[in-house]
């Protein structure tokens, strides 16, 4: 108990020997029209001795930034055991857009306000004017909480879409307005008056109706730019005030998943087809051209369904083939008519040819047709058999044989010889 009492007495004695020095500065920062200036940095540097205040003699410093009120109350204090150690010298500074204003203050110059918790009022005035920015959509409706970046500071538009910043008179400025990924930039300078700017950020309504490729309603979960909704009984889903040039849409339902991008230039009201039916490949045929030494493989390819998404625009078909023991080779099929496509491969006799036709629609559904054939010399060819079709000429190759030109020349020579024999026999020669 005696120890506790002793400690208390020591503390009381120590507090009696020390005093609390306390100062307050209320800084007002205004523009050319005596209006609040936000974004100004107000600093206080103080020391116990005298001026000048330098880094070697500095006892403390701190700073704060003004808001829309343009006002700050800066408090600084310390416990000292001797009045001679009280801080009586300080500097108050205001910095805005590269310009600085300051004032030296001594406690003695404050009269009765020195050390009595009453703030010393100091006003700093800068030659500046406002840039009034209105953020709105294409219909004039205000956009709240848009971010405005100006002179290293960040601001937000209010419920009316308004926000103001201040610029030094005659100095060039750049203000960037950003909302939901959209940016608008304003540059210029003020000359003795306020400047008004309007940032228009379009926003659109998007309504989708989800159906399958036969026109039936599909109940689906729809996500647009991270916002998720479910279709109603009629298959519709709506999103309001979408701000983007390009939105990502994700659809999920019992039939699967689809993801695509949609460019926005106006309000959207459209049907989205979830094509669940793969393309059909039919009427596959082959034509052998022995003169060109080529095999032409043709097919009819369509995407069925009255509202089908259609064949893929880029690379709708893929064709690959394998001759004998060689590896698979891929070539392009080219369009030869409505829904008709064709591929050309080199002609090889008496060699099994395996091939595949792969078709894709816009939503990634695919179908594969596989076939094989062998072209035998002089025999008609049918699919999946060891014969071919439409061989219209007898080719010449390393095993011998007679080509067409040689055959015709031989016939002409034979006719001439027979004619000469006839003339000789009848005595005409």
Buried (B, 14 or more C-beta within 10 A) or exposed (E): EEEEEEEEEEEEEEEEEEBEBBBBBBBBBBBBEEBBBBBBBBBBBBBBEEEEBEEEBEBBBEBBEBEEEBBBEBEBBBEBEEEEBBBBBBBBBBBBBEBEBBEEBEBEEBEEBBBEEEBBEBEBBBEBBBBBBBBBBEEEEBBEEBBBBBBEEEBEBBEEBBBBBBBBBEBEBEBBBBBBEBEBEBEEEBEEEBBEBBBBBBBBBBEBBBBBBBEEBBEBBBBBBEEEBEBEEEBBBBBEEBBBEEBEBBBBBEEEEBEEEBEBEEEBEEEBBBBBBBBBBEEBBBBBBBEEEEBBBBBBBBBEBEBBBBBBEEEBBBBBBBBEEEEEEEEEBEEEEEBBBBBBBEBBBEBBBBBBBBBBBBBEBEBEBEBBBBBBBEBEBEBEBBBBBBBEEEBBEEEEEEEEEEEEEEEEEEEEEEEEEEEEEEEEE
